[in-house]
């Protein structure tokens, strides 16, 4: 059975795994315009020095991350991909974004954390799997990551 994919959401955390996810997405779509790259930022801590001094705002963070996403897309030959930067809980934001854009597939890299590291960091891929409105392809971590 062939998988017809017209809209693919690719969560980006700027790790090596993110570039691999973009490469995989490009292999399964006809055009980069079918790819949605999304980065989810955690909410700012209201008591952090940057927030208190006014140097760090959601607007300034969003602008910098959007520029980094644009560069990453260009560097991976994915010019034309849709870029999104949101703020919230990563797994839930990714699933909500996919629903709003009627995605056929979420393609997410897994970092393969286990044990105490996973307990404290949680698993974005697992949360996406639980809440996604569409198919989810989790890419396995390779040994060199």
C-alpha positions as CSV (number, residue, x, y, z in Angstrom):
1,X,0.0,0.0,0.0
2,X,1.5,3.3,-1.1
3,X,1.3,6.2,1.3
4,X,-0.1,9.4,-0.3
5,X,1.3,12.4,1.5
6,X,0.4,16.0,0.7
7,X,1.3,17.7,4.0
8,X,4.1,16.7,6.3
9,X,4.9,18.3,9.6
10,X,8.5,18.1,10.7
11,X,9.3,19.2,14.3
12,X,12.7,20.9,14.4
13,X,14.9,21.1,17.5
14,X,18.1,22.1,15.5
15,X,19.8,18.8,16.3
16,X,21.6,16.6,13.8
17,X,18.4,14.5,13.9
18,X,16.4,17.5,12.6
19,X,18.4,17.6,9.4
20,X,17.9,13.9,8.8
21,X,14.1,14.4,9.3
22,X,14.1,17.1,6.6
23,X,16.0,14.8,4.3
24,X,13.5,12.1,4.8
25,X,10.6,14.4,4.3
26,X,12.0,15.6,1.0
27,X,12.2,11.9,-0.1
28,X,8.4,11.4,0.4
29,X,6.9,14.6,-1.0
30,X,6.8,16.0,-4.5
31,X,7.8,19.6,-3.4
32,X,9.3,21.3,-0.4
33,X,6.1,23.4,-0.2
34,X,4.3,20.3,1.2
35,X,6.6,20.4,4.3
36,X,5.9,22.3,7.4
37,X,8.9,22.9,9.7
38,X,7.9,23.7,13.2
39,X,9.9,24.7,16.3
40,X,8.2,24.9,19.6
41,X,9.7,27.2,22.2
42,X,9.1,26.7,25.9
43,X,7.4,29.7,27.7
44,X,9.8,32.2,29.2
45,X,10.4,32.1,32.9
46,X,9.0,35.4,34.2
47,X,11.8,35.8,36.8
48,X,14.7,35.1,34.4
49,X,17.2,38.0,34.1
50,X,16.6,38.5,30.4
51,X,12.9,38.8,30.9
52,X,13.2,41.1,33.9
53,X,15.6,43.4,32.0
54,X,13.4,43.4,28.9
55,X,16.2,42.0,26.6
56,X,14.5,38.7,25.9
57,X,10.9,38.7,24.7
58,X,8.7,36.2,22.8
59,X,8.9,38.5,19.8
60,X,12.7,38.6,19.8
61,X,13.0,34.9,20.3
62,X,10.5,34.1,17.6
63,X,12.3,36.3,15.1
64,X,15.7,34.6,15.8
65,X,14.3,31.1,15.6
66,X,12.3,31.9,12.4
67,X,15.6,33.2,10.8
68,X,17.4,30.0,11.9
69,X,14.5,27.8,10.5
70,X,14.7,29.7,7.2
71,X,18.5,29.1,7.0
72,X,18.1,25.4,7.9
73,X,15.5,25.0,5.2
74,X,17.7,26.7,2.7
75,X,20.8,24.6,3.7
76,X,18.8,21.4,3.3
77,X,17.4,22.3,-0.1
78,X,13.9,22.8,1.4
79,X,13.3,26.4,0.3
80,X,9.6,26.8,0.0
81,X,8.8,24.8,3.1
82,X,6.3,26.4,5.5
83,X,8.0,27.7,8.7
84,X,6.3,28.0,12.1
85,X,7.5,29.0,15.5
86,X,5.1,28.5,18.5
87,X,5.3,28.7,22.2
88,X,4.0,26.0,24.5
89,X,4.3,22.3,25.3
90,X,6.2,20.8,22.3
91,X,4.2,17.5,21.9
92,X,0.9,19.2,22.2
93,X,1.8,22.2,20.0
94,X,3.0,19.9,17.2
95,X,-0.2,17.8,17.3
96,X,-2.4,20.9,17.3
97,X,-0.4,22.4,14.4
98,X,-0.8,19.2,12.4
99,X,-4.6,19.2,13.1
100,X,-4.9,22.9,12.1
101,X,-3.1,22.2,8.8
102,X,-4.8,18.9,8.1
103,X,-1.4,17.1,7.9
104,X,-1.2,13.6,6.5
105,X,2.0,12.8,8.4
106,X,4.1,14.0,11.3
107,X,7.7,13.0,10.7
108,X,9.6,13.3,14.0
109,X,13.1,12.2,15.0
110,X,13.6,10.4,18.2
111,X,16.7,11.1,20.3
112,X,16.4,7.7,22.0
113,X,16.7,8.9,25.6
114,X,16.1,6.3,28.2
115,X,16.4,5.9,32.0
116,X,16.7,9.0,34.1
117,X,17.4,11.3,31.2
118,X,14.0,10.4,29.7
119,X,12.3,10.6,33.1
120,X,13.4,14.2,33.5
121,X,13.2,15.4,29.9
122,X,10.0,13.6,28.9
123,X,9.4,12.4,25.4
124,X,8.2,14.8,22.8
125,X,7.8,11.9,20.3
126,X,5.7,9.9,22.7
127,X,3.4,12.9,23.4
128,X,3.0,13.5,19.6
129,X,2.1,9.8,19.1
130,X,-0.6,10.1,21.8
131,X,-2.2,13.3,20.5
132,X,-1.6,13.3,16.7
133,X,-4.6,13.6,14.4
134,X,-2.7,11.8,11.6
135,X,0.0,9.2,11.0
136,X,3.3,9.6,12.8
137,X,6.6,8.4,11.5
138,X,9.3,8.3,14.3
139,X,12.8,8.2,12.9
140,X,15.2,6.0,14.9
141,X,18.3,7.6,16.2
142,X,21.5,6.5,14.4
143,X,24.6,5.4,16.3
144,X,26.6,8.5,15.3
145,X,24.1,10.8,17.1
